[in-house]
């Protein structure tokens, strides 16, 4: 590790190239994370629009959203258990 640092300090051009490559890698990771965040935000907006369209109550607070999602997960679990018992 120390030899790599010494090599980069003595060869300034290679150090600059390594820094540029590091910046490109970091920026590409950040760009992908932003895309994922935008995707999940779009899904959230579409879900809220679906709730409004079907006349269901849209959760207003974080606690209401958690309770709403827990209720939906319980419904899915119950449906899956019923299908497992029925053999479907």
Long-range contacts (C-beta under 8 A, 24 or more apart in sequence): none
